[in-house]
């Protein structure tokens, strides 16, 4: 009997062995899980410490912002974003965004200013000093640099950042992005912003005049200028809610950035609310004689207009291209000493304004520029205007701010090489682009390219 009991006990003990093995297995799993959690926590702490400098800078932006900036940020629901170097593909182009970022612009709060977005190549760098000193806000500049043009561009960047009386403003506000076609790679590209900033410069030996256009890689390779690629790159790189997509030879009247932000702050209704048509805020554009000084404000502009030394931009080439709605009212509007910026008139790109090519402040949500259209083929802004017409955009014309082109009256050039590209570009627009836009945005017989 006792032997039977012992046998039964042995059987029970044997049956218990797997359970003990299971316990050891589950204990090992629990130990591994604990180690994994600890490792994950450690990695998160390391990542947090790596991001801490950036988070501190963003927090500093938040805490140091003015009451107006904080109020506008709440109203606009925008988020701060620090400018950092990025290497991106953009269609058939490589882009180095923020190759060199503006020292002040880098940390700009999203509602603190307006970004002037523009494009060009190194032959347009002579405009930067004036733009930076008059705008006094972020400038996002996309520079076309195929092949060895990048090397010359780096020379030019270092020159304007270090060798001019207004270099401080350029260092503070201008962020340089370079882009080049995949088939036209530069021999060498800076791997970091620090490397780009170390590019050698000797102001005593440097020359203000850039190499002639006939020696450019772009010219020798017979490339057209992809103006709308540059426009879009500059827009995408902006870190403020409001932008002003502009051509680099157009200079704003003084104080415009702060005037516009004050306007929005004191009167929220100027912005498009729900169930309202989308809107942008254009400025009238003028040109002045070659020997004139740039007008700082409307009284100085009016003195030039009345003396016949200034006129509407492109008045001798395409008058309807730059006449804003309510133009006569804008000219005749009495300007008080303490005049604030205001919306003077509202119009759309239809009727007598169907060929209008406005420059305006926006929230960067309007359609991008069509990148199939080149500078040489003209109509490079009109396609976007056509899309905005189909989307029923309103244009709220501002007073008394304005733009003025670099001195010199534009004349029609019947021998311009650009005319050789116009017919082919018009065919592309009429038989390719417009049918696509009809699918994307609908149709409206009042809208035209």
Secondary structure, 3 states (H helix, E strand, C coil): CHHHHHHHHHHHHHHHHHHHHHHHHHHHHHHHHHHHHHHHHHHHHHHHHHHHHHHHHHHHHHHHCCHHHHHHHHHHCCCCCCCCCEEEEECCEEEEEEEECCCCHHHCCCCCCEEEEEEECHHHHHHHHHHHHHHCCCEEEEEECCCCHHHHHHHHHHHHHHCCCCHHHHHHHEEEEEEEECCCCCCCCCCCHHHHHCCCCCCCCCCCCCCCHHHCHHHHCCCCCCHHHHHHHHHHCCCCCEEEECCCCEEECCCHHHHHHHHHHHCHHHCCCCCCCCEEEEEEEEEECCCCCCCCCHHHHHHHHHCCCEEECCCCCCHHHCCCCCHHHHHHCCCCCCCCCEEEEEECCCHHHCCCCCEEEECCCCCCCCCCCCCCCCCCCHHHHHHHHHCCCEEEEEECCEEEECCCCCCCCCCCCCHHHHHHHHHHHHHHHHHHHHHHHCCCCCCCC
